[in-house]
Amino acid sequence: MPWTESSSAHFEARHEDTDALGTIAVLELLEATRESLARTFPRIPDEVSVVMHASPFALSLAAPVMPLAWIACRRASRRYLAGWCSARTLHLLAPHQLERRASAVPQSRDMLMLTPATLYAQLVIAANNRRLPPPLRPRHARWAWLVWGAAAHFSGQTVFARPAIARRLREDPAPRFPPNIRDAGLLGGTVFDLLERERGGGAAISLAYTRPEGSPARALEHAFAGRSLIHTQGVWRAHLAWLAAP
């Protein structure tokens, strides 16, 4: 099926004809996300391309890392990995496919429909923390929680993650702190959520600027005002339990 092009002030989208209405909604979301993030971060990427794919197979052809990423992540978060970004392009499932991936829990749909905003937030984080450019390189895998977590937090996606977090805690062993790459997409945002609750929004923004030097443990000890990593891990796991509570 041939591609159709649509555009907004700062984004160009390619999609199939049948996704025209969904594309308008995606472009509106991206413009609103751009405006919101511009109030927090000084560097905002412009002229970003958005490619919306009609199936997971089509997405995996455009972004060959996707099948590996789906295999690597936990089952609780697999459905929410619905796109990938490069330096100037967002590849994601078309809106009707995002709808189909949602579970019966309302927050699942809300979380999935924010996929375009979260992917764009990854570009914004990278524009302001240039040591972590997209796509994430293997050498930076231990910092995935920072990139994906900051994007989920600042795009608002983490707010809707409670049911998925509850499933993650039920089905698998206690998560590591900071989250490893298998949990980074789902749990990374909770690190920023906890930090903002404890130390304010400025601390969460500062953590997003952290350069991938030294160890994540040292970066987190600094972010949480010198508190030991093992202590913060306990507080974080309690925070996860609270988020997962019905």
C-alpha positions, 0 to 999 in steps of 0.5 A: 500500500502506498505511503501518504504524507501529512505534516504539522508545524514541526513534524512530517509523518508518513502513513497509510491512507487508512491511518489519516485520522489517527495521524492527525491525532498523533501530530497534535500530540507531538506538537503538544509534547514539544511545547510542554518539553520546551518549558523544561529543556532548552534544546528541542529537536525540530524537523522530526520525521514520524513513520507509522507502521501498519503492523509489528512486522512492518515496524520490525523491518524498518527497525530491525532491533525491535524483535530483539528488544521485544525478546529482551524485555519482560512480558509485563512491558513487552506490549508497551514497546511499540516504537523506536527512534533514530536521530531524526525519525520516530518509527512506531505502530499506527494508532489502530495498532496501538489500540489493538495492543492494549489490554482490558485495563484502561490505563493500558490504552492510555500508556500505549497511545502516549508512545509517540510522545515518549519516543519524541521525549527520547529525542529531547533527552538526547538533544540535551544529553548528547552523550546518550544519542539515539538509538541506544548503543550496546555500550550504553545499555546500563543507562537505558533506565535513564534515557527511557525512564526520563522519556516516560516520566517527562512525557507523562507515560509513567502515570499510567503504568500502575497495572503493568508494574503490578503485573511485573511484580507478580510475575517476576523476581524483585527488580534490580536498582537501577532497573536493568535493560529488561525493565528499563522501559517500564520501571525507569520512569518510576526512578524519576517519579520517586526522585521528583516526589522526594527532591522536586522537579529540578532534581529529576531534570538534573538526573536526565542530564547525567553523562554516562560516565562512571557508574549508574550507582554513583549517579543515583547516590548523587541524585538522591543527595548522597543516600546510599544506593542500598537504602534508595533501593529499598525506598524505590521498591516500596514505591513500586509496591505502592504504585502497584497497590489496587 
